[in-house]
């Protein structure tokens, strides 16, 4: 296997560079995917109420903060592009613009246009992330779970897609699990 460096956030490597996650890594991905789908379920079931609950619901705030934090990885790694912080910057600018619009038109921060935008963004992000997590747990995507949809494409068509290490905490879980079971985590140079 080729050794890669974690320097720089986005770098896509050839197939076979990274190891597949083991049982615990897959279970964690599956549970995280289920939690993403639960949030989508809440969005569908309670609609705008979930977003309007930002006024008093800590879990909704947590879901929004996580979404703003991971949007770069979900979009860039998921689509295989080196967009860096552009998705997050665009999201922040659109949100700020809609908040200002809401303040002028409705006299409130959580106006209709901002709420629907936030609703659509959260629905997309948690659907993409949840699908990737569940799929990754099933097919054992090496590295980042956001590459699971391209990996499924590889499985179905035989066309090769690139791998990407997991920039989140799941990489630590995978490394710990491989050490615990006497496997070496080949392919990643953590120095």
C-alpha positions in Angstrom: 0.0 0.0 0.0 1.1 3.5 -0.7 1.7 5.8 2.3 -0.2 9.0 2.4 0.3 12.1 4.5 -2.6 13.8 6.3 -1.1 17.2 5.6 -3.7 19.4 3.8 -7.3 18.6 4.4 -8.4 17.3 1.0 -6.4 14.8 -1.0 -7.8 11.9 -2.8 -5.8 8.8 -3.2 -6.0 5.7 -5.4 -8.1 2.8 -4.5 -6.4 0.4 -2.1 -4.5 3.1 -0.2 -6.6 2.9 2.9 -7.8 0.1 5.1 -11.5 -0.8 5.6 -13.0 -0.1 9.0 -13.4 -3.1 11.3 -16.5 -4.1 13.3 -16.5 -1.3 15.9 -15.8 1.4 13.3 -18.7 0.1 11.2 -21.0 -0.1 14.2 -20.2 3.5 15.1 -20.9 4.6 11.5 -24.2 2.8 11.5 -25.3 4.4 14.8 -24.3 7.8 13.6 -26.2 7.2 10.3 -29.3 6.2 12.3 -29.0 9.4 14.4 -28.8 11.5 11.1 -32.0 9.7 9.9 -33.7 10.4 13.2 -33.0 14.1 12.8 -34.5 14.0 9.3 -37.5 12.1 10.7 -37.9 14.9 13.3 -37.6 17.5 10.5 -40.3 15.8 8.5 -42.6 15.1 11.5 -42.4 18.5 13.1 -41.5 20.6 10.0 -40.8 24.2 10.7 -41.2 23.6 14.4 -37.8 22.0 14.6 -36.2 25.0 13.2 -38.3 27.5 15.1 -37.3 25.5 18.2 -33.8 27.1 18.0 -35.3 29.5 20.5 -35.3 26.9 23.2 -34.1 23.5 22.0 -30.4 22.6 22.7 -30.6 19.5 20.5 -31.6 21.6 17.5 -28.8 24.0 18.1 -26.4 21.1 18.4 -27.7 19.7 15.0 -27.3 23.1 13.3 -23.8 23.7 14.8 -22.6 20.2 13.7 -24.1 20.8 10.2 -22.2 24.1 9.8 -19.0 22.5 11.1 -19.1 19.4 8.8 -20.5 20.9 5.6 -17.1 21.4 4.1 -16.2 17.7 4.5 -19.6 16.4 3.5 -19.7 18.4 0.3 -16.0 18.3 -0.7 -15.2 14.7 0.2 -18.6 13.5 -0.8 -18.4 15.0 -4.3 -14.6 14.4 -4.6 -13.7 18.0 -5.0 -11.1 20.2 -3.3 -13.4 23.0 -2.5 -11.9 23.8 0.9 -14.0 26.2 3.0 -16.1 27.4 0.1 -19.2 25.4 1.0 -19.1 26.8 4.6 -18.5 30.4 3.4 -21.3 30.2 0.9 -23.6 28.8 3.6 -22.7 31.5 6.1 -23.1 34.3 3.5 -26.5 32.9 2.3 -27.6 32.6 6.0 -26.5 36.1 6.8 -28.3 37.5 3.8 -31.5 35.7 4.6 -31.3 36.7 8.2 -30.9 40.4 7.2 -33.8 39.9 4.7 -35.9 38.3 7.4 -35.1 41.2 9.8 -36.3 43.8 7.2 -39.3 42.0 6.0 -40.6 40.2 9.1 -38.8 41.9 12.0 -37.3 38.7 13.2 -34.1 36.6 12.8 -35.9 33.3 12.2 -38.1 34.7 9.4 -39.8 32.4 6.8 -37.1 32.6 4.1 -34.3 31.8 6.5 -36.2 29.0 8.2 -37.0 27.3 4.9 -33.4 27.7 3.7 -32.1 26.3 7.0 -34.7 23.4 6.8 -33.6 22.5 3.2 -29.9 22.7 4.1 -30.3 20.5 7.2 -32.4 18.0 5.3 -29.8 17.7 2.5 -26.8 17.6 4.8 -28.2 15.0 7.2 -29.6 12.9 4.4 -26.3 12.9 2.6 -24.3 12.2 5.8 -26.7 9.6 7.1 -26.9 7.7 3.8 -23.1 7.8 3.6 -22.7 6.6 7.2 -25.1 3.7 6.8 -23.7 2.7 3.4 -20.2 2.9 4.7 -21.1 0.6 7.6 -22.5 -2.0 5.2 -19.9 -2.0 2.4 -16.9 -1.1 4.6 -15.7 2.1 2.9 -12.0 2.6 3.5 -11.2 5.9 5.1 -13.9 8.6 5.1 -17.5 7.4 5.0 -18.3 10.3 2.6 -16.7 8.2 -0.1 -19.2 5.4 0.3 -21.5 6.5 -2.5 -18.6 6.7 -5.0 -17.4 3.3 -3.7 -20.8 1.8 -4.3 -20.6 3.3 -7.8 -17.2 1.4 -8.1 -18.8 -1.8 -6.9 -21.7 -1.6 -9.4 -19.8 -0.4 -12.5 -16.2 -1.4 -12.0 -15.1 2.2 -12.6 -12.5 3.2 -10.0 -13.0 6.1 -7.6 -10.5 7.6 -5.2 -10.3 7.2 -1.4 -9.9 9.8 1.2 -8.8 9.4 4.8 -11.4 10.4 7.5 -10.6 13.9 8.8 -13.0 13.3 11.7 -12.9 11.3 14.9 -13.7 8.1 13.1 -10.1 7.8 11.9 -9.1 7.6 15.6 -11.6 4.9 16.3 -10.4 2.9 13.2 -6.8 3.2 14.3 -7.6 2.2 17.9 -9.5 -0.8 16.7 -6.8 -2.0 14.3 -4.2 -1.7 17.1 -6.5 -3.5 19.5 -6.9 -6.5 17.2 -3.2 -6.6 16.2 -3.7 -5.1 12.7 -1.5 -2.3 11.4 -3.2 0.7 9.9 -1.2 0.7 6.7 -1.5 3.6 4.2 -1.6 6.5 6.6 1.4 8.4 7.9 0.2 10.3 11.0 3.4 12.3 11.4 
